[in-house]
Every structure is written in structure tokens, then in C-alpha cells.
Amino acid sequence: MIRVNENLVMVAVMPLLAALITAALGKRWLRHHSHWPALIALGYALIMAVSSLGRIPEGGALAVGYDWVNVGGFQVGVHLFTDQLTAMMLCVVTFVAVLVAAFSVGYMHNDPGYPRFYAALCLFVFCMVMLLMARNFLLLYIFWEGVGLCSYLLIGFWFQKPAAAAAARKAFLVNRIGDFGLLIGLFLIWTNFGTLDMGAVFSTAPALGSGSGTLAAICVCLFVGAMGKSAQFPLHVWLPDAMEGPTPASALIHAATMVTAGVYLVARATPLFVLAPQVQAFVACIGAFTALLAALIALTQTDLKRVMAYSTVSQLGYMFLALGSAAGNPELARFAVVAAMFHLFTHAFFKALLFLASGSVMHAMGGVIDMRQFGGLRHVLPWTHLTFAVGALGLAGLPPLAGFFSKDEILLAVAAGTHGPYGGLMALLLAVGFFTAFLTAFYTGRAYFLTFWGAARLPPEAAHHAHEGPRWMVVPLFILAGGTAIVGWLLGPLTHAFEHYVGQASGLPAAGEHAGGSWVMWASILVAGGGVALAWAMYQWRPDLPGLLVDRFRQAWLASLNKFYLDELYVAAVVRPGEGLAQAAAQVDQHVVDGLVDAAGKAPLNAGRWLRPVQNGLVQFYALGTLLGLAVFLVALLMRMAG
Amino acid sequence: MGKVWLILMLLTPLLGAAAALYLGNARGRLVRLVSLAATLATLAFAALIVVNYETPPLRTAGEPFASDPDYALQVPWLVYSQGGSTAATTINLQLGVDGLSIWLIGLTALLMVPAVLISWESISDRPAAYYALLLALETAMLGVFCAYDVVLFYVFFEFTLLPLFFLIGLWGGPRKRFAAKKFFIYTLAGSIVSLVGLVGIILSLQGPGQAVTFSLPELAFRAGKNPIDAALQTWLFLALFVGLAIKVPLFPFHTWLPLAHVEAPTAGSVLLAGVLLKLGTYGFIRLAIPLLPLASWQVGQPLVAVLAVIGILYGSFCALAQDDIKKLVAYSSVAHLGFCMLGLFALNAEGMSGAMLQMVNHGLSTGLLFLLVGMVYERYHTRMASALGGLAERLPLLGFFMVVTCLSSVGLPGLNGFVGETLCLFGMYKMHPAAAVWGAVGIVLGAWYLMTLLQRVFFGPVREPELHGDAAPIVDLTPRELAAIVPLVVFCVWIGVYPRPFLDRMQPEIRALADRVATAAGGER
């Protein structure tokens, strides 16, 4: 027990140490060796995380730290809690982090900010691990913003580029909006439960009763936070822009780990969400809608990384759909949470793989990532091609790759939800889920065929880079491809290993029976296969088809290409009015508020100017005044005597 | 020993000022060194006081204030007897240190060192007078926080105006005279109304057969035992409010602030924002809340909640519109002090602790912002965001510290600002949820204007104004500048990572005050 705690603490401490060492010594001493602290610390953290997996006691392990704040009724301690859910996430984070750190050795090697990159990367892993292990909502919030900071630093890594600087600011601000919701949720939790400790909150929540308005409000607020971090509509707009950052950072932060923090939060707060079925239904709706919207946008994007970014948004939507599918059906909650977490787990493999493979393409193309500029790379980049294909099939959801099994679980969960109180809604969402699966397979296939098939074309920037990267880059690709190929059937519904393990996590309600249907599986294979086939038909067999379709459905194509004009809408509806308000406030301040002050300041002066004629120096005038005054006084006196 | 340190801490700056005047303008270099030595010595004494301060186990609502006996000092100053029955009335030189003042004393002493360092090269005109005024200001500021006698408090409180008036009026920017005049008259006018309120409080707290007292602990004790009549409390509170709200500054009394900041020399801005604004909030927690708890609850809480929220939102929007970086920082102060007031008038332990911490945090973060803006100005002779860009590439160290400071200012967890703001908001949420929620909007707006500033001025491609032929080449932070910045950054991180020692020291007083307000309000409900 004690060993487990120590090991788990090391998972957090090692990356922090590496971040501090790299930040302090990187620029002057470590320089192009700056990856070593990161590799050693992250590797060690990975070993610690994996070796702790089997030794987490029932109900979780708690490592007691120090009291951060203890004021009045406000107590927040830095204590680390790990149960099976957390332990699984820790493994995902450290595993992907190690591979990304290794890949970056090749990818980032000539960058002048090399040490800065590794320092930010390690800081991110520290914050993410702490977020996962937080047992107090405020501590979670602290590291929630912490990972946001690391994301900001890495998106803006090439801060000299105006687009990167703008994207970093956008990410920070949109996340802040989500964080605002989360903070309000914390206010509500604290005033209603008197504590921010998750264990205490979860155990006393049932006393408030199912369907309580307060709980619903709390859950909505928590979900708003999750929407910001996990890029759900309407707060998804920052994630595609975040691709301005270095690709390995995108792979780790904006694909595999940080963006799943919202999913983790909702899963973690399952004891609250099962008591607020209407909010669960809302979560499912937002998830399904985001999945569909992002998939539609991904259809037409020409930037390979952006296709992947929208696909991430879409897949995260899937996870939320799963989490919400147990609405009003507590016996289903465990299955639904496990399905979401399993998709999170497999997604980390194939999406990190796709991003790193895209990075490998970008590396070879001299920084060009626009699919219109290159093609037919399968001979130029054979390893990248092979691994990308595995990842693409995984994302498309074809058996026996990981994505197939986890997507199937999600669809099964939603299908089971159709028998619950929100049955009609779930049936609709199931249809959306299937349609999105089709779109996913199609756009994944499109990206794959456009990049690797057809006649070989290279952009001029590629010059003599156009070859595979060093071994540092290729090996992580193969490890991730291997994972994508096996984790699905090894841990998934064939063996139930994942379900049995994560299902032990604290706070999940007892599981009930749910109807499985093999039709879901066959339908999902059919849909995915159809999507890939259509992509092949359009981009391989008849390359003139896309052009014809674009001409035919020009409006729809433009809408998708322009991301349904949401960015423009936000600029017009939020940013411009805000800036207008700012200008107005500044003008009001200068002229009205300050004007009044200056007027008040001038009052004595003006009064003096007005009274000045009285002091005209004429004795006769003063005598007149005296006389008049005396007269008034006498009259007053007389009237008083009379009255 | 404690008393000796206290006296030395208050006298050292004055000695330094005298030395500076004696050396005269001709020996500018020596004057600077003497001033630096004086501020460092003062800092050492302040550090001794802070480190050796012993937190009492508990204070009661009846007697919220008492100095740590080591630092308690009382010397009769003005004694007069009214003749006849009552005892002689005494105005004492009563000094002391408790949990409410301890960190503000530390902050003042800490900020003085960078204030001297940042003036090192930028002030060449009449250095002796400049540094003498700066040091005199230090004594006045420390005096306010150490004063345990109302008259002494008020004397120091008003005395801070004089050095700053000259610092702005003589060494300021193009509109320095107007700015100095406005600053002086506006705040003085307010304090005179407050003085009336104070006199009213002192007279109202004179029980039958008691002598008039000016001692703060004694006044607080009497106010707990025999509270002032409710209606009278309201009027007295409003009188105090006028002066203190101008000082804070609370919307709509803030317009002197941007002007004064823009025109003041960097050191003046640092001290104005870092310490002098805190005199207002400190006045509230030292005078208004303990002596007029019922009015603070009945009148103060709703009034301040509304004005503070407006200040947060309005100040943030005004900041967003500014091109002049210094003005942006000045408006951000209005917003940050809004958070502070929101917490203070939550009138519970969470809120008031947050407010006290926020006072220190704002001093550190905004002090740093003004220092950094001053350093940019010294290099480029402009503070306009539109004229600058990509400075992080040109000046990596300055850029790094600017990013850290902005993050501290937007309340990023792990840095100081977060702790204070969060406690303030949580405290207020308990009382008026709507006010806290609207205040929390300010967190988003704060990120908006500061992240925009970073993006425009520090990121993107390098853009800098044309330099004249004889101008010095642009170099990154010098060791002197680093020495000014780094200590403050260290505290920003420390408070963010481990705020407990800072919060724990003020808990006895805060708890006693919260109890007192609860008792007063409970009697009313």
C-alpha cells in the first residue's frame, strides 16, 4: 500500500523535476541533449504507473500531502488519490508522453527552442497527472488550468508566427470560458456540500435526491468546464487552431491526453451525473452533435493536421455521447463509462499515431501539411505510410483494430439506452452515431488516399528532406501502430479485461444487465467499410468525382470548408461587441465619469467666479449690503414678534 | 528587541532621506547607493519582524486587535486633561504589528528596493530630492501599517500624499502637474470626509465616565462591548467610505488613478499601485469593519458588492481598449481591487483572508507589471502597444518575466493571484452568489486583455520604433533589473504554491472580525 503510494507520487514528481531541470539548465548546458531529463523522467513515471496498475487497493489509494489552504470553512489539501480509472489514465498519459518525447528528438532537433519544448512538455505531464490524481475539486481546477497553460505555451511555441500567437490566445480564452463554468460549479458544490472533497461530495450527493435542481446545475457547470477543455460545441473552436503548435505537442496534448480531461471529469463525477438524468441526456446530445458537426467539417479540410484535429473533436463527442447514454438508467452507467473510457484509451493510441505520422509527413515535406501540395507518398515514406494506414483503419473503425472495438462499445451503450426513459432520443443519437461513423471512415480514407496514393507529388519546400525521419521518429510510430493493432481485441469486449479493471473504479454504480445486439457490430463494420470504400472510389478510382460533387453541392461544400462560419459568428457576436464595449467604456470613463469629477473639481472655482463681483471694492456697495442685511434681519424679527 | 527593530525600520528610511539631502544633487551616484542601502536595511528589519512575528492562538471578537507584545510600543505624545472628573486624554505614539499588517509591512519594504533600482538610470534630474522623497514615502507607508493610534494612523495616511505629490509633479510625464494636482486634491478631499467620520466614531465610542481614546485596540474593544447606534453607524460608515473608496479606488471614484499612473515615474507607479491603494482597503479592514460592523454588513456589503462588480467588469473593458500599456495596467488595478473589495465585504473568513492576500498579490503582480512596462519604456521611449511587437524574441528574459507576471495577474493557479481571487469569490458567493458570479466573469475578461497584450506586444514578428542615432542599443535585462524583478517573482510563485503560511498568520484577526460581524448581523436578523 505504502509502496503503491510512493510509486504514484513519483509519477507526478518525476516530470516536474524534469521540467524544472530542463527549464533551468536547458538553454545554457543541456541544449541539444535537453530530451534526456524528459525521457528518463517520463520513462520512469511510465514504469511506476504500469507497475502500480495491479496493486491499487479497492476504493483507491490516497497519498496524503500538505494543506494548501485552510481558511474558515475552506479547506483544500494537496492529496493524491488513485483508483483504477485514474491508474488507467496515468498509464495512457505517461505512455504517450514517452513516445512523443522520443519522437520529438527527431522532429524538433534543430529548433532553437528545443529545451523550452521539453520543459513545457514535462510540465504538462506533471499537471495532467496531478489533475488525474486530484481528490479535491479545487485541486482539479488548479491543474485543469495548469494543463491549459501548458497547452497555451506549446500552441504558442513558435510565438514569432502571428498565427501561433493568435491561436494560443484563442485557446487560453476559450478554455477560460469553460473554466468559468467549472468555477461556478465549484461554488455550487462548496455551498451545498460544505466541502470540495470529491469523496465526501460523492457519498453525500444521493441525499439531495435524484433529479434535484441543484445537482443538475452542478452537473451542467462541470460539463461546461468539460466542453471547454474537451473542445465540445460551442467551445470547440480553439482546438483546430491549436494545430499551430509543434505536431508532437498536438499529438500528446491536443489528441491523446489533455483534451480527454473533460471526458475524465464527467466520468469521475458519475455519482453526480447519475442523479441528474436530464443533464446526462444533454451531455449525450452535445456529444453527438459535436461528433457530427466536426465530422462534417473534416470532410473538406485540406490541411492534414486539421482533418485530424476535427476528427479528435468528433471522437471526443463520441465519448461524451457514451457518457450520456446512461441517462435515467443508472444500471447502464458503469457500462457507459467503461465504453467511453475504452474509446478514450484506444483513441489515445490511434490518434497519437495519426498525429505523429502526420508530423512525420510534415517533417519530410519541409513543414508543408496541405494535402493539395503533395500526394503519392507511399514510396517516399514507406514506414510512415504503413503506420498511418494502421492508424487510419483504427480511426475508421474496421476490425480487428482498436477503434472498431471501442466504437462498437459506444454504439452498444447508446443502443442499450434506447430501452431507457430517454429511448426516443437515444434512438436518434444512435442514428447520428452511425452516420458519424460513416463520415469518419470516409474522411479518414480521404486523407489517407490523398496523402499516400495517386501520382507522387512533392512541394518545393520538401527539397531533399523527402525521406523518413531518424529512428527516434520511426520507432514510436511502430509502437503505437502495434498498440492500435492489438489493444482492441486483447483488452476489449473479447476478453473484457479493460471493463473488469476500470469497472472497479470508485463511485461507479452497480452494473445491471443490458441487451447486447450483434446487429450493432455488423452495422458498424458495414458503415465503416462503406466509408472507406467511398473514399477509395472518390479519390482513387474516379478522382474527378469530388470536383463534380463540389459543383453540384457548392453551398454545402463551402459551409463545411468554412467550418459552418462559426469562427466568423463568434467574432461578430462576441469579439467585436466586446471590443466595442471596451471602446465605449473607455470613452465613458474619460468623458462622463472623469468629466463629472473635473466638473466637481471646478465647482469652487466657478462659485468664486460667480461671487467675485460682490467683492468690487466700492465702500458704498458694502454699506448698501450692510443696510439691506439689517433690513432683512429687522423684518424677520418683527414678523417673529408678530407671529 | 522587537521594538527596536520596529523603530529602526521606521527611522532608517528617514535617515537615508536626510543623508541623500545632505549629499546633494551633485553626488548622484552616492545618493543612489545610500538610498539603496537604506531600503535594503529597512527590508532587513521588516524581514526580522515578519520572521519573528508570533501568531497568537486566538483572538476574540471582543478584542480583535492586539499587537504581538514584542512589537507593541506606546509613548504618550499629546496629553491634555479636561479638568474635573474624567481622566486625561492621551494621544499616544502607539505602534504595533499584527496579522493584518504583517504582510503589508513586508510588501512595502520589499517593493521599495525595486523602486530604487528602477530609478537608477531613469532619474538623473535632482536625484537627492527624488530619493529623499521616495524614502520619506517609505516611512509614511510603513507608519500607516504600524500605527495603533487613530491620530497617528491618520497623520501617516495623509503624509503619504506629500512625497507622492512631488514625485509625480516633478519627475512625471508631460501632464505631470495636472495629474499631481488631481491626485492630491481628489484623495485629500475624500480623506477629509473620512476624518469627520473618524472623529464621529471616536466620540461615539466614548462611554459615560470614560476618557476619549484614540487607541485602535481600545476603540475596537469598546465597539464590541457597546456598539454604536445603528443609524449613526450608517452615517459614519458612509463618511469613512468616501475617503477610503477614493483611495482604493472603487468605481466610480477611480478616475484619478489612470492619470496618476500614466504620468508618474515608474517607481511612483509601483508604489502607488503596490502600496498606496492598499491604504484604502487596509483602512476598511482596520477601521470600518471592526468599529462599524453592523453598517459594514447592512450598508457596506450591498453597496460594495455592486460597485466592486461594476469596477471589475468596467475596469476590465477599459483596460481592453487601451493602447498605452501603462494605462492598461492602471485599469487592471481597478479590476483587481474590485476583487479585493468583493472579498473584503464578504465579511466572512474566506473572503477577508482572500482580500488580505489579494492586497499583497496585487502589490506584487501590478508592481511587477509597472516595473516591466517601465523597462520597456526605458528602451523604446514608448509605451504604446501599437508601436511594439515581438519583444519576446528581441528581449527573451523580459518577455519571460512578462509572461509570468501576466499569468500571475490573470490568476493562473500555481501563482499568487489565483489564491486571493478564488478566496474572495468563494467568500462572496456565500453571501451574494450573483455578485460572485459576475465577478468571476472578470477572470475571463482579465485573460482577454492581458493575453491580448502579450500577443500584440511580445509575440508575433518584431516591431519596434525607429531609434535615434545616439540611442543606446537595445539589450535584454541587466543584472540590476533582474535584481529588481526576481525577488517579487519568487514571492508570486511561493504564495501560489504554498499560501498557507501567509494565510495562517492573519487567521486570528480575520476570524475575530468575521465573528464580530456575524454577531452584529445576528443581532439584527
Contacts between the chains, C-beta under 8 A, distances in Angstrom:
chain1	res1	chain2	res2	distance
A	66	B	498	7.4
A	66	B	500	7.6
A	67	B	500	6.0
A	68	B	498	7.3
A	68	B	499	6.9
A	68	B	500	6.7
A	69	B	419	6.8
A	69	B	423	7.2
A	69	B	499	5.9
A	69	B	500	6.5
A	69	B	503	6.3
A	70	B	500	6.6
A	70	B	503	7.4
A	70	B	504	7.5
A	71	B	349	5.7
A	71	B	350	5.5
A	71	B	353	4.5
A	71	B	354	7.8
A	71	B	423	6.4
A	71	B	503	5.5
A	71	B	507	6.9
A	71	B	510	7.7
A	72	B	348	6.3
A	72	B	349	3.0
A	72	B	350	4.8
A	72	B	353	7.1
A	72	B	510	8.0
A	72	B	511	7.4
A	72	B	514	7.0
A	73	B	349	7.5
A	73	B	350	6.9
A	74	B	349	7.8
A	74	B	350	4.7
A	74	B	423	6.8
A	74	B	426	6.0
A	138	B	422	7.4
A	141	B	413	7.1
A	142	B	413	3.7
A	142	B	414	6.8
A	142	B	418	7.4
A	143	B	413	7.3
A	145	B	412	6.0
A	145	B	413	4.8
A	145	B	418	7.8
A	146	B	412	8.0
A	146	B	413	6.0
A	146	B	414	6.1
A	149	B	407	6.8
A	149	B	412	5.9
A	149	B	414	7.9
A	156	B	459	6.4
A	159	B	392	5.8
A	159	B	393	7.5
A	159	B	458	7.5
A	159	B	459	4.1
A	159	B	460	7.3
A	160	B	390	6.3
A	160	B	393	5.5
A	160	B	459	7.2
A	160	B	460	6.7
A	160	B	461	6.1
A	160	B	462	7.8
A	161	B	460	7.6
A	162	B	459	7.8
A	162	B	460	4.6
A	162	B	461	6.8
A	164	B	459	7.7
A	165	B	455	4.7
A	165	B	459	3.5
A	165	B	460	5.1
A	166	B	455	6.5
A	168	B	455	7.5
A	168	B	459	7.6
A	169	B	451	4.5
A	169	B	452	6.6
A	169	B	454	7.4
A	169	B	455	4.8
A	172	B	447	6.0
A	172	B	451	5.4
A	173	B	444	7.2
A	173	B	447	5.8
A	173	B	448	6.0
A	173	B	451	6.3
A	176	B	443	6.8
A	176	B	444	4.9
A	176	B	447	4.6
A	177	B	444	5.8
A	179	B	443	7.7
A	180	B	440	5.8
A	180	B	441	7.0
A	180	B	443	6.4
A	180	B	444	5.4
A	183	B	425	7.5
A	183	B	440	5.6
A	183	B	443	7.3
A	184	B	437	6.0
A	184	B	440	6.6
A	186	B	426	8.0
A	187	B	425	7.3
A	187	B	426	6.6
A	187	B	429	4.3
A	187	B	433	7.0
A	187	B	436	6.4
A	187	B	437	7.5
A	190	B	426	6.3
A	190	B	429	7.6
A	191	B	429	6.4
A	191	B	430	6.2
A	191	B	433	7.6
A	578	B	317	7.7
A	578	B	320	7.3
A	578	B	448	7.3
A	579	B	320	6.9
A	579	B	321	7.6
A	581	B	317	5.4
A	582	B	317	4.4
A	582	B	318	7.0
A	582	B	319	7.9
A	582	B	320	3.8
A	582	B	321	3.9
A	583	B	321	5.0
A	584	B	317	7.9
A	585	B	314	5.6
A	585	B	317	3.9
A	585	B	318	4.8
A	585	B	321	6.5
A	586	B	317	7.6
A	586	B	318	5.0
A	586	B	321	3.8
A	586	B	322	6.8
A	589	B	255	6.6
A	589	B	258	7.9
A	589	B	314	7.6
A	589	B	318	5.3
A	593	B	252	5.1
A	593	B	254	7.9
A	593	B	255	5.5
A	594	B	255	3.8
A	594	B	259	8.0
A	596	B	252	8.0
A	597	B	186	6.9
A	597	B	255	5.2
A	597	B	256	7.5
A	601	B	182	7.2
A	601	B	185	6.6
A	601	B	186	7.5
